[in-house]
């Protein structure tokens, strides 16, 4: 039996009080895509009624990057990288580990109860990066070597296009599904038959320009995911977690 877990690693740009001094004069930076994923929190809230469990982090990625492995060179931003090791360890123990451990723990519990887990990580991406326009509306990221993930991504794209044929949906864009990220880490912890990790990346043009149909797009993503995960249940129903 499939269990759906939805996470949002970049849901906000909050800076805990102990670290606000570090970000004096960096208020504008916190409002950019480098501070958080605009729209990701809202999308997770929309999808949460389809999920068995959902998790949202609202601390800015500029403090610590929750979607990177513990030893990744970009775990800390240029703002926090100069901090003493003891302070970095405190941030890891107080912010990074509680979030990651909670998600991994729930997946472990489901797997131990002979439930298969689908993990959908919700992200958004800036329409232009380094002067290059990104030409997708939605990206579905997965590991091509894990056949269940590849099959799920193909089915999801098909349903998305059935509901809105104008969408441009691309696989492993604008990032590779095997790049360092939370699902990549979790794939090393759980077998193919236990865990599927899919990252959905939505173009921020829909959020930045409300005329682009952001509300409708959220419902399209939700209904297509609903059909895939719970095809025999009513739209928006929430399954009781085992």
N, C-alpha and C positions, 0 to 999 in steps of 0.2 A: 504494500500500500504506500502511495506517494504522499509525502509531507512537504509542504511549501514553506520555505523560510525566505523572507525578504529583508534585505539590509540596505542601509544607506550610510556610507562611511563619511560622506562630505555634506551632511545635511544642514550645516550652519557655520557661522563665522564667530562664534562665541569665544571669548578669551577669559579664562578664570581670573578672579580678582588678584591672585598672587602673581600674575604675569602681565597685567595690563600696562605696567610701566615699560615693558619691552616693546610695546606696540604704540607708544606715544608718537604721533606724527605719521603713523602708518594706517590711519583709518581708511583712506582711499584704497590702499592695497587690500585690506580685509574685505572690501566690497566687490573686488574683482573675482574672476574665476579662479584665481590663485588662492583666494581665501576660503572658498567653498564652491559647491556646485549649485548655482541658482536653479530653482525648480525641483531639485531632487527630493527635498523634504516633502514638498506638496505631492509629488508623484508617489512617493512611498505611502503617504496618508491615503491616497486614492486606491492604491493596490492592497492596502493592509486588510481589507475585508475579505479578500480572496485567500489570504495567507493563514497558515496555522500559527506562525509566530513572525513578528516583525521587530526589527531593531533599528534605531536611528541614533547616530552620533551627531551632536551639534557643535562640538569644539572645532575651531578652525584647523584646517590642515597645515596652516602656517605655524601652529604650535607643535603639532606632531602629526605625521601622515599615517592615518589608521589603515590605509590601503597599501602599505609597504611592509615588507618583512623586517624583522627586528634589526638586522644588520645592513639594511639597504642604505646606500649613501645619501638618499633623499628622505630618510626617516624624519630628520629635522631640517627646517628651512634655513635660509640665510639669517633669519632673525634669531633662531634658537640654537643653531649649530655652535655658536661661540660659548654657550653656557658651559659651566663646569660639569664634569661627568656625573658628579653626585646629584646635580640638579636635573640633568637629563634622565638619570635613573628614577628620580622621583616622578617625573612626568610619565615615564613608561609605566611605573607601578600604579600611578593614580588615574591615568587616563587611557593609555594604550591597552594594557593587559586586561583591565576589567571588561572593556568592550569586546575585545577579540576572544577572551576566554569564555564570556557568556555565550556568544554565538557558537563557538566550537563545542561548548558543553551541551547545548541543546541538540546540535547535530549528532553528537556522540550518543545522547540519550535516545534519540529516535532510531539511530542505527542499531543500538543494542536491543531495542524493542522490535527488531526486524522490520523497520520502516525504511523505505528508500527516501532520500532527501533531495529535493530540488531547491537549490539556493539561487535566488535572483538578486543580484547586487545592482542597485539603482544609481546611475550616474548621469550627468549631463556634460556636454562639451561645448567650448566656445566656437562660434561659427568661423572664426578666423584666428589662425595662430602663426606668428612670425611672417605675416603678410600673405599667407596661403589660405585660400578659402576652402573650407571642408564641405564637401558636396553631398553628404548624407543627411537624411532626417533622423534616422535611427540606426544605431550600430548594435549588432548582437555579437558579443564576444564569447568564445568558447575554445576548448582545446580540441583541434581537429583529430588528434590521436584517440580521443575518447568518443567512441561511436555514439553512445547515448546522448552526449551533449550536442554533437553535430546533427543528429536526427531531430532533437528537440528544437534546435535553432532553425532548421529547415521548415519544420512544421509551424513554428511561430511566425516566421517571415511570411509563409503562405497565408496564414490567417489574417495577419496585419494587412496584407495587400488585398485580400478578399473584402475587407471592411473599408479600406481606403486605397484605391489603386493609384492615387497620386503620390503616395509615400515612396521615398527612395530609402530602401532598407539594405544595408550592406553587412556582410559578415566580417568579423574581426577588423572593424574600422570604427573610430580613427586610431585604435590601438590593437595590438595583437592580444588574443585571449590568453596566450601563454606568457605574456609579460608579467613581471612581478606584481602581484595583487593578492587580495584576500582569497578569492577562489583558487588561485594558483597554489597558495600555501595549503589550502584545505584539500586539494587533490592529492597532495603528498600524504595526507593523514587518512584518507578514506578511499576505498576501491571504487571502480567504475560502477559496480552494481549497488553501491551504498550511497554514492553522492554524485550529483550533477551540479556544476557551477556555471551559471550564465550571467554575464554582465550586460545590462542594457544601457546603452549610451544614447541620450536624446539631445538633439541639437538645441542649444540655448536660444536660437532665433525664435522659437515658439514662446519662450518665456519672456524674452526681452521685448517682443512685439506681440501684444495680446491679440492683434488682428490676425495672427497666423494660425489661430485655431488651437490654442494650448489646451483649453478645457476639453474640446472634442478629442484631441489626440490622447489625453489621459484616459478617456473612456474607451477609446479604441484599443489602447494597450491593455487596459483592465479586462475588457470583454474577451479579447483574444487569449489572454493568459487564463482566464476563467474557463474557456472552452477546452484548452489544452489540459489543464490540471484536474478540473471537475466537470467533465463533459455531460454528466447525467444529472447535475444539480442545477437548481435555479440560479440565475444571474445574481452575483453578489452574496450568495450564501456563504457562511463561514463554518468550516468543519471544526468540530471539537477535537483538540489535540489529544492523541492517545498518550 
